[in-house]
Amino acid sequence: MRTHPTTPFGRRSLSLAMVASQAATKEFASRPDAPETVVHKWRLFRALTEAKAPLGVTDRALSVLHALLSFHQETALTLPEKDVKAPENDATDGIIVFPSNKELSIRAHGMAPATLRRHIAMLIDAGLIIRRDSPNGKRFARRGRGGEVEDAFGFDLTPLIARASEIENLAEEVRAENRAMALLREKVTLTRRDIVKMIATGMEEGVSGDWEGFHLHYATLSSRYARNILRADLEALADELAALAAEIRKLLETHVKAHNKSANESQSERHIQNQKTNISDLEPSLRKGRAEPSGLHDQGAGAPSAPLPEVLGGATPERNPKVAPPRTYPLGMVLEACPDILDFASDGISSWRDLAATAALVRPALGVSPDAWAQALQVLGEHDASIVIAAILQRGDQIKCAGGYLRVLTAKAGAGEFSLGPVLMALLRGKAAKAARERKRAG
């Protein structure tokens, strides 16, 4: 009498997972509509590839399954019509492939025998195939007089038909999860870009606000963003970034509204002023006061100097009525973005005077000539020039000629084409990204 073997050959043990898989497959095969179920094997394999994580199989195991499916001649997987004259335990009621280990290894791209056995066991534990071992453990088919297979021993693919709907549903859930994660990552990326540029704008335009605090909050949130972050954590991160962006945006909008209101009131006031009073008469003295060089004296921590940039092309300051407001960058933010300069300070850096003195010490070590440094001090001012030196030192491995680089930046600053805000933000972003990568490697 031909039977369905339920236990594996040799020293392989029978597990409860095998019993459960065989029972579910037998229950499916006993249904009257089972022979009518037709599954496209390669479409099902694609769904398996997408749902491999919830099914608990690896890509190498799926390579073995792909090889097993290739030994089934038909594209469709379907159970044969049950012969009512055959006994209930007829062994032909299934889709059994019986390749040798050598042929299976070839179709699995030359997989080693030990690796092959390990991944076959994984497919069996996942309930995707059933082992039908012969008495001696060999895989073969016994044919009748008409050439039809009467009995076969190998791997039964019937569980794939029985679980086709489940596999398709799992694949759809994975696709939906991937779509949701992609949208969340897109939202996080756009929000991070908005925050960085709004912070840079706020600092450059002199908007009153705790920009150092905003940046520290942003850096803390960004450090939580990782490639393998869970969906719940990503949703929480997206909401917190959106709240921070809304807070910064509101601050900028309030500043713009106040500025526009002030401009309108000033315009109305000029209409009712005594026409003998000319505001332009007051501008030269104002510009003269703002154009005084700052030198290398200490003006106090948190109060960087802002001398009027030299205008190129022969124009004088009196010919340029639009003077940019001074831009301040917190000393703590500068040191966080450029920590390497702290190595050259014997007693640390606690004020802008300390930063200027350390930058003057670092300048010749970088190869910056006295002439280039003097031009930078004249155009950028003491504090901004010191920040530039600190930034050049921080990116020393990327800058071949520090002196030439400083001259280029000085010329751009003189033409109004250079700002330190984006430079500092880029350094801070790079530092946060490096810290995130190190945490990921450590974890």
C-alpha positions in Angstrom: 0.0 0.0 0.0 1.4 3.4 -1.0 1.4 6.0 1.8 2.3 9.6 2.4 5.4 9.5 4.6 5.1 12.0 7.4 8.5 11.7 9.0 11.9 12.5 7.5 14.6 10.0 6.7 17.6 9.3 8.9 18.4 11.2 12.0 16.2 14.2 11.1 13.5 14.6 13.7 9.9 15.3 13.3 8.8 18.7 14.6 5.4 20.1 15.5 5.7 22.6 12.8 6.0 19.8 10.2 2.9 18.1 11.7 0.9 21.4 11.5 2.0 22.0 7.9 1.1 18.5 6.8 -2.3 18.7 8.6 -3.2 22.0 6.9 -2.1 20.7 3.5 -4.2 17.5 4.0 -7.2 19.5 5.0 -6.9 21.7 2.0 -6.4 18.7 -0.4 -9.5 17.1 1.0 -11.8 20.0 0.0 -14.0 19.3 -3.0 -12.8 22.5 -4.7 -9.1 21.9 -4.2 -8.5 20.6 -7.7 -10.1 23.8 -9.1 -7.5 26.0 -7.4 -4.9 27.1 -9.9 -1.9 29.2 -8.9 0.6 30.8 -11.3 3.9 29.6 -9.7 6.0 32.6 -10.7 3.5 35.2 -9.6 3.2 33.4 -6.3 7.0 33.3 -6.1 7.1 37.1 -6.6 4.6 37.5 -3.7 6.8 35.2 -1.7 9.8 37.4 -2.4 7.9 40.4 -1.1 6.5 38.6 2.0 9.7 36.8 2.9 10.1 38.7 6.2 6.8 37.8 7.8 7.1 34.2 6.5 10.5 33.9 8.1 12.6 32.9 5.1 15.7 34.4 3.6 16.7 35.3 0.0 18.9 32.2 -0.2 16.1 30.0 0.9 13.9 31.5 -1.8 16.7 30.7 -4.3 16.3 27.1 -3.4 12.5 27.3 -3.7 12.9 28.9 -7.1 15.1 25.9 -8.1 12.4 23.5 -6.8 9.7 25.2 -8.7 11.7 25.0 -11.9 11.6 21.2 -11.7 7.8 21.3 -12.0 7.1 21.3 -15.7 3.9 23.3 -15.7 3.6 27.0 -15.0 0.4 26.4 -13.1 0.3 24.7 -9.7 -2.8 22.7 -9.3 -3.8 19.4 -7.6 -4.7 16.5 -9.9 -8.2 15.2 -10.0 -8.7 12.7 -7.2 -9.4 9.2 -8.4 -12.5 8.0 -6.5 -11.3 4.4 -6.9 -7.9 5.1 -5.3 -7.5 4.8 -1.5 -7.7 7.9 0.6 -4.0 7.7 1.3 -3.0 7.6 -2.4 0.5 9.2 -2.6 -0.2 10.7 -6.0 -2.4 13.5 -4.5 0.2 16.2 -4.5 2.8 18.1 -6.5 6.1 16.3 -5.8 9.4 17.2 -7.4 12.3 14.8 -6.9 15.6 16.4 -8.0 18.9 15.0 -6.9 21.1 17.2 -4.6 23.5 17.7 -7.5 20.8 18.9 -9.9 19.2 21.0 -7.2 22.6 22.6 -6.4 23.2 23.5 -10.1 19.8 25.2 -10.4 20.5 27.0 -7.1 23.5 28.7 -8.7 26.1 26.2 -7.3 25.0 26.3 -3.7 27.1 24.2 -1.4 25.4 20.9 -0.1 25.5 22.0 3.5 24.0 25.4 2.7 21.4 23.7 0.5 20.3 21.4 3.3 20.1 24.3 5.7 17.8 26.4 3.5 15.6 23.4 2.6 15.1 22.9 6.4 14.1 26.6 6.6 11.5 26.2 3.8 10.1 23.2 5.6 9.9 25.0 9.0 8.2 27.9 7.3 5.5 25.5 6.0 6.2 26.2 2.3 7.2 22.6 1.3 6.8 19.2 2.8 9.5 16.5 2.7 8.3 13.1 1.4 11.3 10.9 2.0 11.5 7.4 0.6 12.6 4.4 2.8 16.2 4.9 1.9 16.1 8.7 1.7 16.5 8.8 -2.1 14.3 11.0 -4.3 12.8 9.3 -7.2 9.5 8.5 -9.0 8.0 5.1 -9.7 6.2 4.9 -13.0 3.5 2.5 -14.2 3.2 0.6 -17.4 1.7 3.7 -19.2 4.7 5.9 -18.1 2.6 7.8 -15.6 4.0 8.5 -12.2 2.4 6.1 -9.7 4.5 7.1 -6.7 7.1 9.8 -6.0 9.4 10.7 -3.1 10.9 14.2 -2.8 9.5 17.6 -2.0 5.7 18.3 -2.0 4.8 21.8 -3.3 1.1 21.5 -2.3 1.5 23.9 0.7 2.2 26.7 -1.8 -1.3 26.1 -3.3 -2.9 25.8 0.1 -1.4 29.0 1.3 -1.5 31.0 -1.9 -4.2 33.5 -0.6 -2.3 33.9 2.7 0.9 34.7 0.9 -0.8 37.2 -1.4 -2.3 39.0 1.5 1.0 39.1 3.3 2.7 40.5 0.2 0.0 43.2 -0.1 0.5 44.2 3.6 4.2 44.5 3.0 3.7 46.6 -0.1 1.3 48.9 1.9 3.9 49.1 4.7 6.6 50.0 2.3 4.5 52.7 0.7 3.7 54.2 4.1 7.3 54.1 5.1 8.4 55.8 1.8 5.8 58.6 2.3 7.0 59.1 5.9 10.7 59.2 4.8 9.8 61.7 2.1 8.0 63.9 4.7 10.9 63.7 7.1 13.4 64.6 4.3 11.4 67.6 3.2 10.8 68.8 6.7 14.5 68.5 7.6 15.4 70.5 4.6 12.9 73.2 5.5 14.2 73.4 9.1 17.8 73.7 8.0 17.2 76.5 5.5 14.8 78.4 7.8 17.4 78.3 10.6 20.1 79.5 8.2 17.7 82.3 7.0 16.9 83.4 10.5 20.5 83.7 11.5 21.5 85.4 8.3 18.7 88.0 8.4 19.2 88.7 12.1 15.8 87.5 13.2 15.5 87.5 17.0 15.2 83.9 18.3 16.9 81.1 20.0 18.5 79.7 16.9 21.1 77.8 18.8 18.4 76.1 20.7 16.5 75.4 17.5 19.5 73.8 16.0 20.3 71.6 19.0 16.7 70.4 19.0 16.9 69.7 15.3 20.2 67.8 15.8 18.7 65.7 18.5 15.8 64.8 16.4 18.0 64.0 13.3 20.1 61.7 15.4 17.1 59.4 15.8 16.7 59.0 12.0 18.1 55.7 10.9 17.8 53.3 8.0 16.2 50.5 10.0 13.9 52.8 12.0 10.5 51.3 12.9 7.3 52.8 11.4 6.0 54.0 14.8 9.2 55.7 15.6 9.3 57.3 12.2 5.8 58.6 12.6 6.7 60.1 15.9 9.9 61.7 14.5 7.9 63.1 11.5 5.4 64.7 13.9 8.1 66.2 16.1 10.0 67.6 13.1 6.8 69.1 11.7 6.1 70.8 15.0 9.6 72.2 15.1 9.3 73.4 11.5 5.9 75.1 12.3 7.5 76.9 15.3 10.4 78.2 13.3 8.1 79.2 10.3 5.8 81.1 12.7 8.8 83.0 14.1 9.9 84.0 10.6 6.4 85.0 9.5 6.0 87.1 12.6 9.3 88.8 11.8 8.2 89.5 8.2 4.8 90.9 9.3 6.5 93.1 11.9 9.0 94.3 9.3 6.4 95.0 6.7 4.3 96.9 9.3 7.3 98.9 10.3 8.1 99.7 6.7 4.6 100.9 6.0 4.6 103.1 9.1 8.0 104.5 8.2 6.7 105.3 4.7 3.6 107.1 6.0 5.7 109.0 8.5 8.0 110.3 5.7 5.0 111.7 3.9 4.0 113.8 6.9 7.6 114.9 7.9 9.0 118.3 7.3 10.3 118.3 3.8 13.5 120.2 5.0 14.6 117.1 6.9 16.5 114.8 4.7 17.1 111.3 6.1 20.0 110.7 3.7 21.9 113.4 5.7 22.0 111.0 8.6 23.3 108.0 6.6 27.0 108.9 6.3 27.6 109.1 10.0 25.6 105.9 10.5 27.7 104.1 7.9 30.9 105.5 9.2 30.2 104.1 12.7 29.4 100.7 11.2 32.4 100.7 9.0 35.0 101.1 11.7 37.3 98.1 11.8 37.0 95.9 14.8 40.6 94.9 15.3 41.5 92.0 17.5 40.0 93.3 20.8 37.4 91.5 22.7 33.8 92.7 22.3 32.3 90.2 24.7 31.0 86.7 24.1 28.0 86.4 21.8 28.5 89.9 20.2 30.5 89.4 17.0 31.6 92.4 15.1 30.0 93.2 11.7 32.1 95.7 9.8 30.8 96.9 6.5 32.1 94.6 3.7 34.3 96.3 1.2 32.4 96.9 -2.0 34.3 95.7 -5.1 34.4 97.6 -8.4 35.5 100.9 -7.0 32.2 101.8 -5.2 32.5 103.5 -1.9 30.3 102.8 1.2 28.6 106.2 0.7 27.3 105.0 -2.7 25.7 101.9 -1.2 22.6 103.0 0.8 21.6 99.4 1.5 23.8 98.1 4.4 23.2 94.6 5.5 22.4 94.2 9.2 25.0 92.5 11.3 24.7 88.7 11.6 25.3 86.9 14.8 26.2 83.3 15.3 26.3 81.8 18.8 29.8 80.9 19.9 28.5 77.6 21.2 27.1 76.8 17.8 30.4 77.6 16.1 32.4 75.4 18.5 29.9 72.6 18.0 30.2 72.8 14.2 34.0 73.2 14.3 35.3 71.3 17.4 38.8 70.7 15.9 39.9 74.2 16.7 39.5 73.4 20.5 42.6 71.2 20.2 44.7 74.3 19.5 43.4 76.3 22.5 45.6 75.7 25.6 43.0 77.0 28.0 39.8 76.3 26.0 37.6 78.8 24.2 35.0 80.6 26.3 34.8 83.9 24.5 35.1 85.4 21.0 38.5 86.8 22.1 39.7 83.2 22.7 38.4 82.2 19.3 40.2 85.0 17.6 43.4 84.3 19.4 43.2 80.6 18.5 42.4 81.4 14.9 45.4 83.6 14.7 47.5 80.7 16.0 46.0 78.2 13.6 46.2 80.5 10.5 50.0 80.0 9.8 49.7 76.3 10.5 47.1 76.1 7.7 49.4 78.0 5.3 47.4 81.2 5.2 49.6 84.1 4.4 49.5 87.4 6.5 48.2 89.2 3.5 45.3 86.9 2.9 44.5 87.0 6.7 44.6 90.8 6.6 42.2 91.0 3.7 39.9 88.6 5.5 39.9 90.7 8.6 39.2 93.8 6.6 36.2 92.3 4.7 34.8 89.7 7.0 35.7 91.2 10.4 37.5 89.6 13.3 34.7 87.2 14.4 33.6 86.0 11.0 37.2 85.6 9.8 37.9 83.5 12.9 34.9 81.3 12.1 36.1 80.8 8.6 39.5 79.7 9.8 37.8 77.2 12.2 35.6 75.9 9.3 38.7 75.5 7.0 40.4 73.6 9.8 37.4 71.4 10.3 37.4 70.5 6.6 41.2 70.4 6.2 41.1 67.0 4.5 38.9 68.5 1.7 40.7 71.8 1.1 44.1 71.6 -0.6 45.1 75.2 -0.4 43.7 77.0 2.7 45.1 80.4 1.7 43.7 80.4 -1.7 40.4 79.1 -0.4 40.3 82.0 2.2 41.0 84.6 -0.6 38.1 83.2 -2.7 35.7 83.4 0.3 36.9 86.9 1.1 36.2 88.0 -2.5 32.8 86.5 -2.4 32.0 88.1 0.9 33.1 91.5 -0.5 30.7 91.0 -3.4 27.9 90.0 -1.0 27.9 86.4 -2.3 29.0 84.6 0.8 27.4 83.8 4.1 28.6 81.7 7.1 25.1 80.4 8.0 25.0 77.6 5.4 28.6 76.7 6.1 27.9 76.2 9.8 24.7 74.3 9.1 26.5 72.0 6.6 29.2 71.2 9.2 26.5 70.5 11.8 24.6 68.2 9.5 27.8 66.3 8.6 28.6 65.9 12.3 25.1 64.6 13.1 25.2 62.2 10.1 28.6 60.8 11.2 27.4 60.3 14.8 24.3 58.4 13.5 26.5 56.2 11.4 28.8 55.4 14.3 25.8 54.6 16.5 24.5 52.3 13.8 27.8 50.4 13.5 28.1 50.2 17.3 24.5 48.8 17.5 
